Amino acid sequence: MTIHEPIIQIKNMQKEYVLGGETVLALQSVSLDIQKGDFISIIGPSGSGKSTFMNMIGCLDRPDSGEYFLDTEDIGKMKSSQLATIRNEKIGFIFQNFNLISKLTAVENIELPLIYRGMKAAKRRETALEVLEKVGLADRANHLPAQLSGGQQQRVAIARALVGHPPILLADEPTGALDSKTSKEILGILHSLNEQGHTIILITHDLDVAKKANRVVRIHDGQLYENGGEWFADTQYGTEKYQIK
């Protein structure tokens, strides 16, 4: 459900780190437009720059240079408090290891972003239960994370990401801790959410997962490569030739 209007515009983004006395160029003049309603995957092995790029997209870190507009707002000019508001309102985060709080029930975990927004308790609970039903776990509302399977925990994490109705869902290896059957179910949920209008950005090292997106961008040595045809995978995948459709 792509609407041809950019929700993210990145131009010449660059980021350096100093490690062991050496300067590492994690992102090299990266440029990328993501349209409203896109389902895009960013694939790369460890050390490729994808985690750095994810942190930039998620407003968790700042680039050294370049421009980043999110929903027409200039992220580079924002204070830390403004970035925190952007993260809470514009981006729903989904992580590989779920990042649920073990002492809170499913519905309490989902309520957390709404607490930061100052929503009243009764409305928070009502909203959280609605989203929990949306991911098919209404009957697990009062279960602790330890009482849920990995797939159920990821559904709770997706519900938590959704509860504030953010336009963007940023999923970092969302199937990395799951078996193949459960992974397909989670990817199915993401596709359904995309069809409902959410912009999905999927970070992964797994080509099979990446190909489930409508757009595939490869990151290697801090540079981006995008095309819809053939490409040779980097050393993470050997020399096998893949076709992205």
Secondary structure as UniProt FT lines:
FT   STRAND          3..19
FT   TURN            20..21
FT   STRAND          22..36
FT   STRAND          39..43
FT   TURN            46..47
FT   HELIX           50..57
FT   TURN            58..59
FT   STRAND          65..70
FT   TURN            71..72
FT   STRAND          73..74
FT   HELIX           75..77
FT   HELIX           80..90
FT   STRAND          91..95
FT   TURN            96..97
FT   TURN            102..103
FT   HELIX           106..116
FT   TURN            117..118
FT   HELIX           121..134
FT   TURN            135..136
FT   HELIX           138..140
FT   TURN            141..142
FT   HELIX           145..147
FT   HELIX           150..162
FT   TURN            163..164
FT   STRAND          168..172
FT   TURN            174..177
FT   HELIX           180..195
FT   TURN            196..197
FT   STRAND          199..204
FT   HELIX           207..210
FT   TURN            211..212
FT   STRAND          215..220
FT   TURN            221..222
FT   STRAND          223..226
FT   STRAND          230..232
FT   HELIX           235..237
FT   TURN            238..239
FT   STRAND          241..243
//
